[in-house]
Amino acid sequence: MKNNNEKKEFSRRYFTKLIAAGALGSAISVSLPGSSLWAQEDPKLTQPGGPYPKNFRKIHDKLISIDGAAPLLGIPPPGKLLRDPWDLYKNGGADIVFTTVSSSSLESTMDYLTYVAKHMAKDSDTLLIKKVADIHEAKKTGKLGIVYQFQPPNALYANIEWAWFFKQAGLGICQMTYNQKTDFGYGSGEKIDNGLTQKGRDLIKVLDEANIIVDVAHAGVKTALDTIEAGSRIVVCSHGNARSVINSDRNYPDEVIKAVAQKGGLCGVAGWPPFISTNKDNRPSMDDMIRMIDYMVNLVGIDHVGIGMDYMLGQAGTMPEKDALDLYNYLVEKGDWSPKTYPPPPWHYPEGIDLPNSMYNLTGALLARGYTKQDVAKIWGGNWLRIMGEIWG
């Protein structure tokens, strides 16, 4: 059993430059073959949440799938992982992922960016996404497309104009906060939320001018609503669920989800266990995932719901449970997470999409629940593509 000093030493040794802000789509509407979709259902297909239509993987592979939150790729691991996260995404049918590359300071953010950039320079199966044409290129060539994501933008404390530099480096989307208060606004973990600061309003103007997507994920309710109102363009919530379904500080009340939709944006449904299920073992089902999608689609319409899975370092299957617990203790001690909102590991994502290498099963589950191929295409990537096209140009 480690004493407190040993735990702090572990934190310094492995996580000082590792975690600060985060540990924490839809495909274009295309004409797909498969008029006999339901007739070909195979009773032997027993995926969790199934049976799924027999040809659902082929349908998925024709879509452009976009995951609006992928911190698993952006955080340098403290040691050897159980599986290569890059391969997990490549094998799971993901086309584009938003990868967290920000931390608590400019220096640590540069460490994160260097980690991802170095990997991509050596990995010919990846492609940095800066414009919509790059997305289609990634799909055509079978490469995993990477969009840089700030959650939060603490690297811009000294000069918000630096957002222009990061835009040229590949920054496509930027949150205003993580769970705590920043110079720009208040996070969802704060007891008091006084809303967007003047510096936050100034930052939104820069982000709008630089054609960077503004993201309210992790913000407090008032800060989120202020951000949506202040933005001159579409505002999104890259990964945030409905509080009406699961009462968590990190999920949003209906008024925020509606405000995002009214602005033309989307909310990405996340699979992080305590935000999608009340199962005390952190083992949500595929039904939990579909229930959340159903609620949000019914609330704001199919054009305003996407996917932001939020697969993260420490989840079951990515690193030894002992290391995941050390990571958890570090995040709690640092103040990034509260035990009330973030229970300790193990963290299991919904059955059937437990890891990124099985993301395609969500397509089968949606089809089996009666969503059309066109609806699934919007949820997985079409809605994200529309927003990227309008903001990135």
N, C-alpha and C positions, 0 to 999 in steps of 0.2 A: 504493500500500500504506500503510495507516494505521499510525503508530507507536503505542506504548502510551499516550502522553499523549492522542493524538487519540481513541483508543478510549475512554479514561476520560471524555473530554469528551462523547463521544456518549452514554455511559451517563448522565452527569449531565443532559444536555440533554433526553434523551428518556425515560429509564427510572427516574429517582430516585423519582418518584411513581407509576410505572407498574407495575412488577413487584416482588413481594416473595414472596408465597407461592405464586403459581400461574401458570404458563404451562403454563405447565406445561411407552317403556318399558312393569301392562302393560296394555294396554288391557283394559277390562273384558271378561269373557267374554260376548260377545253372539252372538246367532244370526245367522249370515251366510248369504246366498244363495250358491249356487254348487255344486250337487250335481254338475255336469258339469265341475268344476274341471280335472281332468286331461284330459278329452276335448277341451277347448278349447285345449290347449297349441299355441302358434303357433311353428312351426319358424323363422320369420323373427325371432323375439325372441331376440336374441343378447347380452343384457346380460352383463357379466362374471359368471361363475359360473352362467350360465343354461344352457339356456333356462328361463325362468320361466313359471309358469302365466299364461295370457293375461289373466286378470282380477285379477291380484295387486294392482294399484294400487287398484282399487275395494275390495278386501278391506282393504288397509292403511288407506284413508281412513275405514273404518267403525270402526277401532280407536281407542283413546286411546293415543297413543304418547308415552312419557315418556323423556327423555334425562337421566340422573342426574348428568351432568357436562358443563357447557357454559362453560368459562372464556373461550371466544372472544367471548362477548357481554359479559362483565363487565369486561374489561381495556381501559381507554382506549387507543386506538391512538396510536402516536407520530407518525403522519403519515397520508397518504392510503393507504387500503387498495385492493387490487385489486378487491374485491367488498364489497358491503354484507353483513356477517354476519347482520344481522337478516332481510334478504330471503332469504338462503340457508336459514335455518331455516324460514321461512314457506313457501318453495317445496318443501321436502323432505318435507313430511308430518309435521313435528313438531307435537305439540299442547302439551306442557309441557316446559320445560327448566330444569335447576337451574343457576343462573348464579353464578359465583364473584364475590363482592363484598367479599372480605377481602384485606388486605395485611399488611405488617410492623408497622403501628402503628395506633392509633385514627385518627389524622389521615388517613393514606393510605387506610384502609378507608372513611372518610367520603367521600374523593375518589372512590373506586370506586362507592360507593352513589349519590353525586350524579350521576355519569356515567350510570348505568343509569336512575335515577329521572327524570332530565331527558329522556332519550330516550323513555321510556315515556309521560311527560306529553304529549309531542308526537306520539306514535304511537298512534292510535286502534285499531290492529290488535293491540295487546298488552294483557295483563291481569295484574296482580299476583295471585299465588295465595297465599292465606293459609289456606284450608280446602278440604276435598274438594269442596264444592258449587261453588267457584270453578273447579275443573277441568272439571266438567260444563258450566259456563257458557261457559268458553273453547271447549270442543268444539262446543257448540251454536251459538255465534256466529262460529266460525272464527277466533278470535283466538289469538295465540301467548301461552301462559301462562308466567309467569316465577316461579320459586321462588328466593329468595335463599339462597345457600350460602356458609358460611365454610370456607375451607381455607387456613390454619388460623385459630383464634380469637385471634390475638394482640391484637386490639382489646379483649379482655376481661382483659388482664394486670392492669390497675389495679383492676378490680372485676368479678368474675364475675357479679354480680347485674345488670350491664348487659345480660345475655342477655335479660332480660325486655323491655327497651326494643327490642332488635333483633327480638325475636319479634313485637312489635306493628308493627314496620316492615316485616315480611315474611320474616324469617329462619325457614326451615323445616328446615334441616339443618346440622349443625356437625361438622367434623372436630376431632380432638384435636391433630393435628400437620400439618406439611407434611413435607418430607424431613429436616429438621433437628430437633434437640431444641428443645422449647418448655418453658414453665413447667408444661405439663400432661403431657408424656411425650416419648418419643423417636421420631424419624422413621426411615423406612426407609433413609435415607442415612447414618445414624450407625453407626460401627464397633461401638460398645457400646450395648446397649439394656437399661437398668435398669428398664424398664416404666413404668407409670403413676405419676405423682407424687401426693402427697396433694392438691395443688391440682387435679390432674386429676380425682381422685375427687370432690372438692367440686364441680367444674364439672359433672360428669355428673349429680350430684344436682339441680343447678339446671336443666340441660337437660331432665331427666326431668320435673321439676315444671312447667316452662314449655311442655311438649309440643313440644320441638324434637328432631328425629331425630338420634341420635348416630351418627357415621360414623367408621369406622376406616381409611378410605383414607389412604395415605401413611404410616401408622404402622409402626414396627418390629414384629416378630412378637410379642415379649413385651408391648409396649405395647398392641397390638391385642387379644391374649388377655386382658390385664388389664381393658381397656375393656369387652369383651364380658361378662366376669364381673361387673364393677362396676355395669353398667347394670341398672336395675330393669325395663326395658322392652326392646322390640326394638332391636337394633343392626344397622346395615347397613355394607356396604363399597360406597360409591357408584360407584367405578370402580377395579377391581382384578382382575387375571387370575390364572390358576393357574400357579404356579412349576413344577409338574410338566410343563407343556406348554412353557413358555418360561422358562428359568432366568434371571430378573432379580430384582434386589433389590426392585424395585417390585411384583413379583408375589408372591402369597401361597402358602405351603405348604398342603397339603390340610387340616391341622388347623385353620387359621384359617377357611378357607371352610366347613368343617363346623361350627365353633363359631358362626359367623354364622347358619347355617341352623338349628342347634339352638335359637338364641335367637329364631327366627321371622323373621329378616331375609333379605336377599338380597345377592348380589354382582353389581354391574353390570359387564358385559364391556366393556372399553375397546378402542378401535381405534388407540391411539397406537402407531406402527410397531414400535419395539423391544420392546414388551411383548406383541406378538402374533405376531411373526415373527422368524426369524433371518436374513432376507434382508439382506445387507450394504448394499444400495442403498436401504434403508428403503422398500421397495415391497411391502407385504404383499398377498396376494390375498384374495378373498372366501372362498376355501377356508380360509385361515388364521383368519378371523373365525368361520366355522362350526365349525371344529375346536375352538376355544376354548369356544364355547357348548356343543358336544356334550360335551366333557369335564366341564364344570361341571354340566351337567344330569344327566349320568350319576353324578356324584359326590354331589350333594345333592338332586336332584329338580327338576322343572320349576317348582315353587312358590318356588324360592329363587334364581332367576337373572333378572337384568334387563339393561338396557343403560345404560352410562355412557360414551358415546363419547369424551369428553374432547377434542373438537375445540378447537384452541387457536390463539392468535395466533402467526403465524410459520409455520404449516403451509403446504405447497405450495398456491398458489392464493389465499392471503389477503393476502400482502404480498410485495414484491420479495425475491428470495433474499438479496441483499446486506444488507437490513435484518433479515431473519431470522437471518443469521449474526451480525450485531451484537447482536441480542437474545440469541442463544445464548451468545456470549462474555460478555455482561453477567451472565447467570444462572450461568455457570460461575465467573467471577471473584468473584461475590458469595457463592458457596458454596451456592446453592440446588440446583444440579445438579452431578453428577459426570460427567466424560466417559465413565467406565466404564459408567454406567447410561443416560446420555443422549447418544447420538451426535449429531454436528452435522447441520444441515439439508443438503439438503431433506428434509422429512418428508412422506411420502405415506401417507394412510390407505388401508385396504383397497380394492382395485379394485372399483368399483361403488358404493362409499359414500365416495368420496374427500373429498367436502365435504358439509355439511349439506343441500344442495339435492337430494341423491340418497339420503338416508337410507332412503326407502321401498323401495329395492332389497333391503334386508336382509329384508324380508317375503317378497319373491319367492324369495330364496335359501333361506330357511328352509322355505317351502312345497315348493320343488323338492327339498329334502333329506328330505321326508317328515314334517315337523312338521305337526300339525293346525292348523286355524285357531284353535282354542281355546288350543293351546300357544303359538302366535305371539302371541296376545292377552295371555297371561300374561307372556311375556318382555318384550313391548314396553311394557306399562303395568299390567296387572292385578295383578301382584305389588307394584308400587309403590303402587297404589291401596289395596290391602289394608293395607299398612304405614302409609300416610298416614292412613287411616281409624282405625286402632287408636291411633296416637300423637296425631294432631291432633284426633281426636274428631269 
